[in-house]
């Protein structure tokens, strides 16, 4: 009779490296070692847990610099007042594209010019001055599908004030869209 294997013996995963966009993972499968890289944007919290923040292939071209929306969103949610964030591109006459950020605040926090400046400062420190957003909008809710996926297509339309958002039959709460349109940023902050 051959050896018996437990599932735990067949697959062990160890994180051997980490940066803001890539986790390097070593897998041990029945004694063979494989090193793979895992590409979703992620961050590691103080307890050692990894938080998947989004895809890194969603890039914006700001003044010739490619910026990952996931990296900017990750910098935003590291602020104690921000529960959730989404970043989309907005046309800009000089830069080509600029950052338009939607932030959902944690209970007990209010949106203010001071908070906006704190968020901009945090992004400048974490990523760099090129990633400073031109617009930060308070978003009590984000347009999500019933499965919880943020509908970025709709957010892009809101940022551009284009009311033709297309099919919204999969939006969990359609009232969020009209609320975001009525409170969108009209001037660069």
trRosetta pair geometry for C-beta under 8 A, 3 or more apart (Angstrom, degrees):
i j d omega theta_ij theta_ji phi_ij phi_ji
5 9 5.0 -134 -160 79 80 124
5 10 5.4 79 158 -61 128 95
5 30 7.0 -32 -123 -103 148 98
6 9 4.7 96 56 2 77 102
6 10 7.3 -144 94 -10 42 86
7 10 5.6 -55 -151 30 37 114
7 11 7.0 -28 173 30 69 96
8 11 7.7 -94 -147 58 22 62
8 12 7.3 47 177 -77 63 87
9 12 7.9 -24 -146 -38 21 102
9 30 7.5 57 135 -98 85 58
10 29 6.3 10 170 -150 65 68
10 30 5.8 -5 -134 -56 63 82
11 27 6.6 -28 -153 -165 81 102
11 28 7.4 146 -151 78 31 59
11 29 5.6 4 -97 -102 69 78
12 27 7.1 150 77 -158 50 52
12 28 4.4 -4 55 52 101 106
13 25 5.8 -11 -166 -175 99 116
13 26 7.4 152 -156 79 49 48
13 27 5.4 -17 -102 -103 74 75
13 28 7.9 -155 -70 21 32 71
14 25 7.0 150 76 -161 43 65
14 26 4.8 -17 63 61 97 97
14 27 7.9 -178 23 -80 69 31
14 28 7.5 39 -2 -11 105 102
15 18 6.2 20 170 -55 121 108
15 23 5.9 -56 -136 -172 106 111
15 24 7.3 107 -164 75 62 57
15 25 5.9 -42 -103 -104 55 73
15 26 8.0 163 -107 19 8 77
15 50 7.4 159 -85 -48 154 136
16 24 5.3 -64 70 104 87 102
16 25 7.0 139 14 -125 85 20
16 26 4.8 56 -24 -15 128 111
16 35 7.3 -56 41 -129 143 104
17 23 7.3 157 88 -163 60 46
17 24 3.8 21 54 39 104 121
18 22 7.7 -172 -145 93 40 53
18 23 5.3 -4 -109 -115 80 73
18 24 7.2 -129 -62 23 43 75
18 42 7.8 -83 -151 91 106 109
18 44 5.9 38 156 -26 160 132
18 50 7.8 -141 -124 -103 136 115
19 22 5.8 20 50 48 93 78
20 41 7.3 -7 151 -151 72 87
20 43 6.9 0 -138 -93 67 82
20 71 5.9 59 146 -124 125 102
20 74 7.0 162 -166 90 99 155
21 39 7.4 -5 157 -158 84 62
21 41 5.6 -42 -126 -110 65 72
21 42 7.9 110 -145 29 20 64
21 56 5.1 80 -158 -109 108 148
21 68 6.6 136 -105 -3 123 171
21 70 7.6 108 -118 90 84 121
21 71 6.6 -35 -77 -76 99 109
22 37 5.4 -7 -173 -173 113 116
22 38 7.0 141 -163 68 62 53
22 39 6.2 -21 -111 -110 81 54
22 56 8.0 -41 -64 -15 72 165
23 37 7.1 156 81 -158 46 64
23 38 4.5 -18 65 59 97 109
23 42 6.0 -12 -35 53 116 139
23 50 6.7 12 -82 -134 149 152
24 35 6.6 -1 -179 -173 99 100
24 36 7.8 164 -159 87 56 37
24 37 5.3 -35 -106 -103 63 82
24 38 7.7 -176 -90 17 17 80
25 35 7.4 159 85 -156 44 54
25 36 5.4 -21 68 68 93 84
25 37 7.1 147 19 -109 77 28
25 38 5.4 46 -8 -18 123 116
26 33 6.2 -13 -174 -165 103 100
26 34 7.2 156 -159 81 54 46
26 35 5.3 -26 -103 -101 74 73
26 36 7.9 152 -98 22 26 66
27 33 7.3 150 80 -156 49 49
27 34 4.7 -14 60 62 98 98
27 35 7.8 178 20 -87 71 24
27 36 6.3 15 -3 9 113 112
28 31 7.1 23 -178 -89 93 10
28 32 7.3 157 -156 74 54 38
28 33 5.6 -23 -101 -99 73 69
28 34 7.9 180 -81 22 28 71
29 32 5.5 -26 69 61 78 92
29 34 6.6 9 10 3 108 116
38 42 7.8 12 111 -2 110 140
39 55 7.9 29 122 -150 98 66
39 56 5.8 -113 168 31 90 120
39 57 7.9 39 145 -36 130 92
40 52 4.9 15 119 -151 139 104
40 53 7.5 161 152 48 94 55
40 54 6.7 -173 -169 101 93 20
40 55 6.0 -63 -124 -99 78 45
40 56 6.7 167 -148 -15 28 89
40 70 7.5 -153 -180 -150 67 161
41 52 7.3 106 80 -167 55 57
41 53 4.5 -63 108 68 102 98
41 54 5.0 1 46 63 117 69
41 55 6.8 38 2 104 94 5
41 56 4.8 131 -53 -69 88 87
41 68 6.3 155 -81 151 134 136
41 70 3.1 159 15 139 159 137
41 71 6.0 -133 -137 -59 137 59
41 73 7.7 104 105 59 149 106
41 74 6.1 -133 153 -40 120 131
42 50 5.0 14 171 -179 131 102
42 51 6.1 159 -159 78 75 45
42 52 5.0 -38 -97 -103 96 48
42 53 6.0 166 -102 6 32 85
42 74 8.0 117 172 -105 9 139
43 50 7.2 160 80 -152 30 60
43 51 5.2 -15 59 55 81 99
43 53 6.1 46 -3 -32 96 127
43 74 5.1 145 -38 -161 129 123
43 78 7.3 -112 167 -74 168 108
44 48 6.5 -17 -174 -146 106 32
44 49 7.0 160 -152 80 62 34
44 50 5.4 -33 -95 -95 72 66
44 51 7.6 175 -90 13 22 77
45 48 7.3 -44 73 23 68 19
45 49 5.1 -2 39 58 108 86
45 50 8.0 -166 5 -85 76 19
45 51 6.3 67 -34 -20 103 114
51 74 7.9 148 94 -127 112 98
53 70 5.0 126 107 -170 100 92
53 71 8.0 110 98 -78 140 27
53 73 5.7 166 171 95 113 108
53 74 4.3 -8 -143 -78 174 98
53 77 7.3 -170 -126 36 116 138
54 58 6.8 -55 150 33 120 129
54 69 6.7 -67 113 98 152 90
54 70 3.5 -156 72 -105 106 104
54 73 6.0 59 1 56 139 146
54 74 7.9 -136 22 -46 100 93
55 58 5.3 93 84 -9 98 99
55 70 6.2 -166 67 -51 31 135
56 59 7.8 32 161 -63 58 89
56 68 5.1 -28 -148 -135 74 136
56 70 5.4 -85 -88 39 58 139
56 71 7.5 55 -122 -37 90 93
58 68 6.9 86 75 -157 67 66
58 69 4.6 -47 112 30 110 119
58 70 6.6 110 54 -27 105 90
58 152 7.4 -92 -142 -149 146 172
59 66 4.8 -4 -177 -170 129 101
59 67 6.6 143 -159 70 72 37
59 68 5.8 -43 -101 -92 73 53
59 69 7.3 -150 -97 -12 22 81
60 66 7.3 147 72 -154 39 51
60 67 5.0 -25 61 62 92 94
60 69 6.3 90 -19 -61 107 88
60 87 7.7 -93 -20 136 141 109
60 89 4.5 167 -125 -81 114 106
60 97 5.2 -140 -176 120 98 140
60 99 6.7 131 91 -85 165 76
61 64 6.8 10 -177 -101 93 17
61 65 7.3 147 -156 68 51 35
61 66 5.9 -25 -96 -94 65 64
61 67 7.9 171 -86 18 18 78
61 89 8.0 23 36 -118 61 142
61 96 5.8 -42 108 107 99 137
61 97 5.5 97 70 27 65 125
62 65 5.4 -33 71 63 78 91
62 67 5.4 7 13 0 118 125
62 92 7.9 43 -134 31 77 143
62 95 5.4 -9 -162 173 67 123
62 96 7.1 -170 -124 64 29 95
62 97 5.5 -92 -85 84 63 84
62 98 6.2 83 -125 -109 106 41
62 99 6.8 -20 -83 -36 142 86
62 130 6.1 142 102 166 119 93
62 131 7.4 129 59 -99 156 46
63 94 7.7 4 -92 126 94 83
63 95 4.5 -57 -55 -138 81 84
63 96 6.8 174 -66 21 33 101
63 130 6.4 -125 56 -147 122 104
64 96 7.8 107 -43 11 53 141
65 130 4.9 15 54 162 162 150
67 71 6.9 -122 -178 60 75 119
67 72 6.4 47 159 -41 117 118
67 99 7.3 -58 96 -72 151 115
67 127 7.4 57 -139 175 109 142
67 130 7.1 -165 -69 119 123 102
67 131 5.5 147 -130 -105 139 94
68 71 4.0 83 76 1 106 106
68 72 7.0 180 93 -6 59 80
69 72 5.7 -57 -152 40 38 109
69 73 6.0 39 151 -20 70 108
69 86 7.8 12 169 -172 121 55
69 87 4.3 -170 -152 79 91 105
69 88 7.1 23 -121 -83 140 35
70 73 5.6 -54 -143 39 31 113
70 74 6.2 36 155 -24 64 106
71 74 5.6 -51 -148 33 29 114
71 75 6.6 31 152 -18 62 103
71 127 6.1 111 139 -101 115 124
71 131 7.7 -83 107 -130 109 151
72 75 5.7 -53 -152 35 34 111
72 76 6.5 35 150 -21 65 105
72 85 7.8 -120 121 130 77 133
72 87 4.7 35 90 -36 126 170
72 99 6.3 -150 -157 -138 165 143
72 101 7.1 -125 145 -94 121 115
72 123 6.3 22 -142 -133 81 120
72 127 6.7 -22 -91 -38 68 162
72 131 5.8 -163 -96 -174 104 118
72 133 7.3 110 -170 -62 133 106
73 76 5.6 -54 -150 34 33 113
73 77 6.4 21 158 -11 68 107
73 85 4.6 179 -144 94 76 105
73 86 6.5 11 -107 -105 123 27
73 87 5.3 -138 -59 -2 86 107
74 77 6.2 -59 -143 41 29 101
74 78 6.7 40 154 -31 61 102
75 78 5.9 -50 -156 20 32 117
75 122 5.9 160 166 131 96 97
75 123 4.9 106 123 -106 142 67
75 126 4.1 175 -122 76 118 152
75 127 5.9 -77 -54 -26 156 108
75 131 7.7 86 32 131 160 141
76 79 6.3 -49 -176 13 42 110
76 82 5.2 -115 153 151 81 170
76 85 3.8 69 96 -59 139 171
76 87 7.6 162 -11 -52 142 111
76 101 6.4 171 -89 -162 151 137
76 103 6.0 -134 177 -101 131 111
76 119 6.1 25 -127 -155 82 110
76 122 7.4 124 -101 94 39 128
76 123 7.0 6 -66 -72 72 105
77 82 5.1 -124 -110 110 44 112
77 83 7.3 -13 -133 144 93 13
77 84 6.7 11 -100 -112 116 24
77 85 5.3 -140 -51 9 87 110
78 82 7.8 20 44 59 32 118
78 122 6.9 -174 78 176 105 133
78 126 7.2 132 43 -83 148 153
79 82 4.6 66 69 10 99 109
79 118 6.7 116 -137 128 136 108
79 119 5.9 -67 -35 -101 163 77
79 122 5.5 -129 -70 -26 108 173
80 106 7.3 -69 153 22 59 144
80 109 7.8 162 115 -76 79 143
81 105 5.5 -28 162 -142 86 95
81 106 5.9 -141 -163 28 37 98
81 109 3.9 155 -145 -155 96 161
81 115 6.0 -91 92 -140 165 121
81 118 7.8 78 21 91 133 139
82 85 5.7 8 177 -50 131 109
82 103 5.2 -70 -125 -161 109 114
82 104 7.2 95 -160 69 68 51
82 105 6.3 -63 -104 -109 44 52
82 106 7.0 14 59 -19 4 89
82 119 7.2 92 -50 -106 133 116
83 104 5.0 -62 65 105 100 94
83 105 6.3 74 3 153 96 14
83 106 4.6 134 -56 -73 99 68
84 103 7.4 156 86 -157 52 48
84 104 4.1 10 56 46 95 119
84 142 6.5 -111 122 -8 131 131
85 101 6.2 -17 -166 -169 108 102
85 102 6.7 154 -157 83 55 58
85 103 4.9 -12 -104 -106 89 72
85 104 7.2 -148 -69 21 45 73
86 101 7.4 154 81 -156 44 55
86 102 4.7 -5 58 56 91 109
86 139 7.5 -36 34 53 103 163
86 142 5.6 113 -7 -131 136 142
86 150 5.3 -171 -98 179 137 155
86 152 6.7 -157 -174 -101 123 82
86 155 5.7 -110 124 -111 133 167
87 99 5.7 -25 -162 -158 113 100
87 100 7.1 144 -157 74 59 48
87 101 5.1 -21 -101 -102 83 74
87 102 7.5 -161 -75 22 37 70
87 133 7.4 -121 -128 -98 111 124
88 100 5.3 -29 70 67 80 101
88 102 7.7 28 5 -7 98 104
88 152 6.0 157 -90 -165 112 90
88 155 4.8 168 -28 118 143 108
88 156 4.7 -149 -176 -83 144 68
88 159 5.3 -155 85 -14 121 151
89 97 4.2 -30 -159 -163 116 125
89 98 7.3 121 -157 59 64 32
89 99 7.3 -54 -108 -101 47 41
89 100 7.0 62 155 16 9 97
89 156 7.0 14 55 -122 72 100
89 159 7.6 149 91 106 35 157
90 97 6.8 124 58 -161 39 68
90 98 5.3 -38 66 66 94 82
90 99 7.2 21 18 121 98 7
90 100 4.0 90 -35 -36 123 120
90 134 6.8 -119 64 64 129 123
90 135 6.3 43 3 18 161 132
90 159 4.7 -120 -89 160 101 121
90 160 6.7 -180 -133 -72 75 70
91 96 7.8 -77 -146 165 59 35
91 97 6.7 -52 -106 -105 33 58
91 98 7.9 8 108 19 14 84
91 160 6.9 62 5 -111 102 102
92 95 4.1 8 93 51 138 96
92 96 6.2 12 61 56 90 23
92 97 5.9 111 16 -153 101 6
92 98 4.0 88 -53 -21 137 104
92 134 6.8 152 -94 -22 127 164
95 98 5.3 88 70 -68 143 84
98 133 7.3 107 160 -157 90 51
98 134 4.0 17 153 1 139 133
98 135 7.3 101 115 3 113 90
98 188 8.0 -23 129 -115 165 111
99 131 6.9 49 -31 -171 151 59
99 132 7.6 -175 39 108 128 30
99 133 3.9 -92 96 -115 115 77
99 134 6.1 143 58 15 64 75
99 135 7.2 -158 107 43 58 72
100 133 7.1 130 -92 -162 16 108
100 134 7.0 -35 -77 66 62 89
100 135 4.4 0 -124 67 72 122
100 137 7.2 15 178 -5 86 111
100 155 7.9 172 103 158 113 96
100 159 4.0 113 103 -133 165 129
100 185 7.3 -162 -142 43 97 125
101 119 7.6 -162 100 147 157 139
101 133 4.7 -38 -10 -129 117 163
101 135 6.6 176 27 98 65 66
101 136 4.7 -11 69 -113 110 69
101 137 6.9 175 90 23 55 69
102 137 5.3 -24 -107 70 64 100
102 139 4.0 30 -177 -20 99 147
102 142 6.1 117 124 -102 137 102
102 155 6.1 -105 -11 -141 142 123
102 180 7.2 -10 -125 -135 130 125
103 111 7.8 145 83 -105 110 111
103 119 7.0 -94 -61 -117 161 158
103 136 6.2 5 -2 -173 120 96
103 137 7.2 161 21 78 72 47
103 138 6.5 -45 70 -113 84 43
103 139 6.1 141 59 28 29 91
104 139 5.3 -62 -68 88 74 84
104 140 6.5 80 -129 -155 86 17
104 141 6.8 60 -108 -91 125 24
104 142 6.3 -90 -44 -28 126 98
105 109 4.5 -132 178 85 120 109
105 110 7.2 116 132 -103 169 13
105 111 6.2 -143 -36 -59 143 83
105 115 8.0 -6 -103 -179 127 158
105 138 6.9 -21 -17 -142 112 94
105 140 7.9 -38 32 -103 85 57
106 109 5.3 66 63 10 77 121
109 115 7.3 111 173 -108 109 145
110 115 7.6 -165 95 -23 52 145
111 115 6.0 -116 -144 62 43 143
111 116 7.7 55 -172 -50 81 90
111 138 3.8 -50 -77 -85 165 134
112 115 4.8 101 52 6 74 99
112 116 7.1 -130 99 -4 43 87
113 116 5.4 -50 -148 34 36 117
113 117 6.5 36 154 -18 66 103
113 189 7.8 -162 -127 -165 80 112
114 117 5.9 -55 -152 36 31 109
114 118 6.5 34 149 -20 65 105
115 118 5.4 -52 -148 35 35 115
115 119 6.3 35 154 -20 67 103
116 119 5.9 -55 -150 35 29 110
116 120 6.5 29 152 -17 64 106
116 136 5.1 167 -132 64 92 135
116 189 5.7 -84 174 154 146 143
117 120 5.7 -52 -146 38 33 112
117 121 6.2 36 154 -21 65 106
118 121 5.7 -55 -148 36 30 112
118 122 6.3 32 153 -22 64 105
119 122 5.7 -52 -148 33 31 113
119 123 6.5 30 154 -17 64 104
119 133 7.6 -23 122 34 109 125
119 136 5.9 119 85 -125 144 160
120 123 5.9 -56 -150 36 31 109
120 124 6.4 33 152 -20 65 106
120 132 5.3 44 -161 -149 95 93
120 133 6.4 -121 -102 43 84 82
120 136 7.3 -119 -56 -30 89 139
121 124 5.7 -54 -149 36 32 113
121 125 6.3 27 155 -16 66 108
122 125 5.8 -59 -149 39 30 108
122 126 6.0 17 159 -10 67 113
123 126 6.0 -61 -136 44 29 103
123 127 5.6 -23 -179 28 69 113
123 131 5.3 -130 163 112 107 105
123 132 6.0 143 95 -102 119 48
123 133 6.6 76 40 -11 171 89
124 127 7.3 -70 -117 58 14 75
124 128 6.7 -20 -155 160 50 14
124 129 5.3 29 -137 -89 98 54
124 131 7.2 -178 -88 67 43 86
124 132 5.5 16 -72 -77 95 99
127 130 7.7 -101 128 64 101 78
127 131 4.0 -8 104 30 135 156
128 131 5.6 94 63 7 69 101
129 132 5.7 -18 -166 -20 51 114
133 136 5.5 98 100 -60 138 87
134 188 4.8 -56 -176 -134 97 98
134 189 7.1 131 164 36 45 71
135 159 7.2 147 79 -141 151 97
135 185 4.2 176 -149 67 110 153
135 188 6.7 -92 -65 -121 76 53
135 189 6.2 111 -117 6 42 103
136 185 7.3 94 54 -62 31 147
136 189 6.1 -77 28 49 84 152
137 180 7.2 79 138 -153 141 86
137 183 6.7 128 -168 120 108 91
137 184 6.0 -32 -115 -135 146 49
137 185 5.1 -125 -77 -27 96 99
138 183 6.7 -66 69 148 89 135
139 142 5.6 54 143 -75 134 74
139 180 6.0 15 -122 -106 96 105
140 176 7.9 -142 81 -129 81 87
140 179 6.9 -61 46 142 109 145
141 173 6.3 -38 151 80 151 139
141 176 4.2 -100 100 -116 115 118
141 179 7.1 63 47 69 100 143
142 150 5.3 -24 138 -125 133 103
142 155 7.3 -10 -156 -77 97 120
142 176 6.7 43 124 172 8 143
143 150 7.1 90 79 -159 61 62
143 151 4.5 -57 113 47 105 113
143 154 4.5 -48 76 89 155 148
143 155 6.8 -163 38 -53 109 79
143 168 7.6 -70 -161 -140 132 109
143 171 5.3 -46 -163 -130 96 116
143 173 7.7 -138 -121 68 56 74
143 176 5.2 176 -78 97 66 123
143 177 5.4 47 -84 -72 127 85
143 180 7.3 -83 -31 3 101 147
144 148 5.5 -13 175 -149 133 30
144 149 6.2 148 -158 69 81 33
144 150 5.6 -47 -98 -93 81 45
144 151 6.5 -175 -105 -10 23 85
144 171 7.1 105 68 -147 34 65
144 172 5.3 -10 85 16 85 119
144 173 7.6 33 45 25 83 88
144 176 8.0 29 10 51 71 166
145 148 6.9 -38 69 28 75 22
145 149 4.7 8 29 51 113 90
145 151 6.4 116 -43 -59 79 98
145 170 4.7 -14 -129 146 93 108
145 171 6.8 -77 -99 -99 43 33
145 172 6.5 88 151 -34 18 91
146 170 6.5 -105 -4 -174 90 74
146 172 4.9 136 -91 -86 52 91
148 172 7.9 29 -77 -35 42 147
150 155 7.2 9 163 -25 105 134
151 154 4.2 40 115 13 113 115
151 155 6.9 152 98 -15 64 85
151 168 7.9 98 154 -125 172 79
151 170 7.7 144 -82 88 130 102
151 171 6.5 -59 -10 -95 152 90
152 155 5.2 -53 -147 38 43 115
152 156 6.3 50 153 -25 71 98
153 156 5.9 -50 -154 29 29 112
153 157 6.9 28 149 -15 61 104
153 165 7.6 118 124 -169 89 78
153 166 6.9 -38 139 43 128 136
154 157 5.7 -54 -154 36 36 112
154 158 6.4 37 149 -20 67 104
154 165 5.1 38 -125 -161 81 121
154 166 7.9 -123 -84 48 76 95
154 168 6.9 79 -96 -103 131 103
154 171 7.4 67 -58 -88 164 124
154 177 6.2 -81 -179 -111 130 110
155 158 5.5 -51 -146 35 35 113
155 159 6.3 39 154 -21 66 104
155 180 7.8 -75 -115 161 67 158
156 159 5.7 -53 -149 34 31 113
156 160 6.5 12 157 -3 64 111
157 160 6.0 -67 -147 48 29 100
157 162 4.5 -96 -154 73 79 97
157 163 7.5 127 162 -89 113 10
157 164 7.0 -130 -147 74 132 52
157 165 4.6 169 88 -104 163 76
157 166 7.7 -164 -55 6 154 91
158 161 7.4 26 -174 -78 32 36
158 165 7.7 23 -49 -95 75 119
158 177 7.2 -143 -76 -153 119 71
158 180 4.9 -16 -147 126 151 119
158 181 5.8 -119 -130 -79 91 67
158 184 5.9 -168 168 -91 87 127
159 184 7.2 179 -107 -149 32 124
161 181 7.5 106 -129 -145 63 86
161 184 6.5 -178 -82 90 86 159
162 165 7.4 137 107 -70 83 59
163 181 6.8 56 -103 -130 86 146
165 168 5.9 36 106 -56 119 116
165 177 6.5 -79 -14 -159 174 139
167 170 7.4 49 133 5 98 91
168 171 4.6 -12 180 -6 88 125
168 174 5.9 99 137 -116 127 101
168 177 6.5 -43 -136 -36 153 160
171 174 5.0 105 93 -81 129 66
171 176 7.3 -147 178 46 123 110
171 177 6.8 -27 -154 -34 166 119
173 176 4.9 80 100 -19 100 108
174 177 5.9 -39 -170 18 57 113
174 178 7.5 45 145 -7 74 98
175 178 6.0 -56 -157 40 47 106
175 179 6.1 49 148 -22 73 108
176 179 5.6 -60 -150 39 31 114
176 180 6.3 30 156 -19 68 107
177 180 6.0 -57 -150 36 28 108
177 181 6.5 28 153 -18 64 105
178 181 5.6 -51 -147 36 35 113
178 182 6.3 30 157 -17 66 108
179 182 6.0 -61 -148 39 29 107
179 183 6.4 -4 162 7 65 114
180 183 6.3 -75 -141 53 28 91
180 184 6.4 57 156 -67 66 86
181 184 6.0 -25 -149 -23 30 115
185 188 7.9 71 151 -96 123 24
185 189 6.4 -74 -149 -34 136 107
